[in-house]
Structures are given as structure tokens and as C-alpha cells.
Amino acid sequence: MADYVLTPPPVPAVPVAGGGLFPVRRVYCVGRNYAEHAKEMGFTGREDPFFFCKPADALVPVADGETGTIPYPPRTSNLHYEMELVVAIGKGGRDIPVEQADDHVWGYALGLDMTRRDLQGEAKKLGRPWEVGKGFDKSAPIGPIHRRSATGVLEKGAIWLDVNGQRKQSSDISQMIWNIPESIAYLSGLFELQPGDLIFTGTPEGVGPVVAGDLMVGGVDGLGQLKVRIAP
């Protein structure tokens, strides 16, 4: 047994629909991956995909049928929701061909990429990294991971988010600029993917702010709902 001088932190893990835990190694996120969201953020066209990361311990697992709670984070007055389809990697690799990428997918989940938009915007203007806007504590609520063997390969299906019962985001995962196999292939050229990696695949248009007490309910066809409240 290793002689650690401090107690090692627990391995971050996400429950699997039907039982079990999916251990998480890294959390990658695809930026501006829906055309209409890219436009609302001031960009157009099919630029090469880009990625950022969140710490694995920023994940907040939320069980089916339950409502998770996250705090309103410090140092911001403009907290935004971003509803996303999350891909769980079960087989690693480097330079994965697009036509083989789906074979590396273990399953899918619902996720929220919570963003301190004011801090992110300030970092952008100064040419600084985004971590303060994207990688803060409890910034990644996530629902159970559904096995690909149960869902099949997801290529299309409605993605949506309501805030306090009002529809805010509504699109289809087929509207991704870079689809899931393309994102996996491109990302695997930058990093060697490993089992346990998660990929947040981007959010559609309609992002906006939430405040303390707000309830977010989002979904993707076939994956149920993710319910998260901002602590009052």
C-alpha cells in the first residue's frame, strides 16, 4: 500500500442507470458546438472545434427522479445554464478515425455546463484561460450514465431546458456543428483518450442567467430529465 502523506481524495464517479458507478478521469467540453449558439456568442461558420476542461470533482451527480441542488457560486452576478449531452468514453485511443469513434462510447448522460459568464467574458477580453468561468466547484451537474448498449448510438433527438417551467433552450443534437464521432476523433488527436473520460458536447442556443431559487429541468430524448435547483 502506498505511503501517502495525505488521505487521497475519492475517485469522482457518476451512477449508471440500472446500477453501478462510472469512474471519471477527465472532463472535456466542446465549445460553441451548435450553430445558433455560436451566432448568439458572436461567431459564425464551421471553425475547427475547440475544447476546455472542468475538474472531475466539479461533477454533481443527480439521480433519476431527484432534484439536485447547487450553490450560487461566489464572485459572479451572471451565472448561466448550458444544457448538454454528455458522452462517456469506455475505450481509449489516440488519433481515433471518425468511422470508429462510436465504438469508443460507453454511454450517454445529461449534463449542465454552468458558467460564470461575467468572469468568462472578462477572461476572454484579457486573453486569459477560462477556468474561473467554467471550472468552479459544482459547475457540472450530471444525470445517470445510460449504457450505449441500451440506448443505441445517439445521432439525433430533441435537447431542451426549462427554467421555472419556461422553455429556454430547444434544439436537436443533430444540429451539432461537429457531431459526436467527429468531436471524439478531433479530441483524440490532441489528447490520448482513456476509459473514464467524459465529453460535454456543447449547448444549443438560448443560454441565459439563473438566480438563487431557480429550478432548471432539461433533457435529451431517451435519457430522461435532469433537475437542478440553485440553492436559495
N, C-alpha and C positions, 0 to 999 in steps of 0.2 A: 504494500500500500504506500502511495506517495506520501512524503513527509511535508504536507502543505503547512505554511506558517499561518495561513488564514483558512477558515472554512470555505471551501469552494461554493460558489453560488449554484443553485439548482439549474438544471438544463431547461431552458424555455421549451414548452410543449403546448400543442393545440389538441383538444379532444377530437377524435374521429367519430363521425356518425356511425352508430352501430357498435361502438366500443373501441377502446384503445387510445393511445396517445401518439401523436406525431412529433418527434423531437425536432426542434428548429435550430439550424446552424446559422444561416444568414437570411436577411430580409431585403430583397432588391425591389425597387419600384421603377416603373416605366413612366417617364414624364410626358405630358401633353400627347396622349395616345389616341384621342378622339378628335376628329377634325373640327367639330363645332366648339369643343373646349379649347383647342389650340387657338381658334379665332377669338374667343372671349378673353384669352390671355394675351392677345396681340400678335399671334403668329399665324401663318398660312402655309400651305404646301406640305409635302411629304418629306420633311427633313429626316436625316438619319436618327434612329431612336437614341435617346439618352437615358441614363439611369442614375438614381441616387439610392442610398440605403437608410434604413431605420435599424436601431439596435433590436436584437431579438427580444430583449426584455422589455421593449416598448409594447409588445403584444398584450392585448387584454381579451382572453378567450371568453366568449359568451355562449352559453348552452342554448340549444333549440328551445323555443318557448319561454325563455327567460329574458329579462331586460338587464343589460349590463349598465354599469354606471362609471363614468369617468369624471375627474375634476376639471373645472375650467382652469387651464394652465396659467402659470404666472407670466408676467412681462408681456402680455398681449391684450389688445382690446378688439381683435378681429380674428376670432377662431372660425375656420371654415371646415365644412364637411366635404369629403370627396368619396363617393361610393365606388367600390371597385370589385372586380372579380379577381380572386387570388388563386394562383397556381402553385401546387405543392410538387416539388421535384423528388422523384423516387429513385432515379438512376442518374448518376453524374456523367460528366463528359466535358471535353473541350472541342471547340470547332464542330459542334453538332450540326449535321445537314438539316435543312428545313424539313425535308420529307421524312426524317427520322425523329423529329423533335417531340411529337406526341407520345412516342414510346418512353420518353423520359418523365412524363407527367404521372404522378401517383394519384393526384386528386385535385379537387377544387373547393374553394370556400368563398364566403362573403367577407369583405373587409372594408374598413373605413380608414382612409388616409387623412387623419386630422392634421390641420395645417395652421400654424400661427402666421397668417397671411401678411400681417404688417412686418413681422420680423423677416419673413422670406423676401418680401419686396425690398426691404432695406438692404439685405444681403446681396440681392441681385444688382441693385444700383451701385453698390460698392465693389462688385466683382468678388464677393466672398462666398464661402461654402454655405449650403442651405441647412446645415444640421440644426441650428437653433429654431428654424421654421418648421422642420419636418421630423426631427429625431428626438423630440422631447418625451418625457415619461408619459406612458399610457396613451401614446399618439396613434396606436394601431389596434383598435377593436377588431376582433375576428370571430366569425362563427365556426362551427364544426367543419372539419375537412371531410368531404364526400369522396369516396373512392371512385376513380375513373372507371373501374370495373363495374360499378353500379350506375354511374351517370352516362357512360359513353363519352366520346370526345365532344367537348363543348365548342361549337363554332358559331352558333347564333342563339339568340334568346334575349328577352327583354331584361334590361338593367334599369333600376329605378330607386329613388329615395324620396321619402316624405319627411317633412319636419312639422311636428304638431298636427299631423293629418293633412297637410297641404303638399301636393306633389311639387317637388323642386327639380329633380333630375329624372329624365326619361329618355332612354335610347335603346340600342341593341348592341350586344357585344360584337356582332358582325360589322359594326361601324368603327372598330379599331383601325387606326392608320397602319399599325404593324400588328398583325394577328399573333396569336399565341405561339405557333411554331416559329414565325419569323423573329419574334422577340427572344425566344429561347436560343435560337441559332445565333443571333447577333450578340446576345449577352455572353454566350459560351465562348465567343471569340475574344472577349475582354477578361473574363474570369473562368476558371475551371469550376463548373457547377458540381455540387455534391448532393447526395441524398440528404434531405432535411432543409434544403433551401426553399424559400417562398418567394414568389414574384407577384407583387401587386401590379396589375396590368394596365392601370390608367383609369381615369374617370371621365364620364361624359360631361357635356355642358350643363350649366345650371348650378355650379358651385356657389356657395354663399355662406353667410355667417350664422352662427348659433350662439345662444347665451345660456346662462345658468337656468336650469329647469326645462330646457327644450328636450323633446323626445324625437330621435331620429329612427326611422324604420325603413330599411332598404332590402332589396332582394335582386336575385337573378333567377330566371326561370329554371326550375328543377333543383334549386338549392335552398328553398325555404326563405326565411326572413332573418335579418339581423336587427335587433332592437337595442338601442343605446340611448341613455339619458345623460345629459350634462348635470352634474350634481348641483342642487340648488344652494 
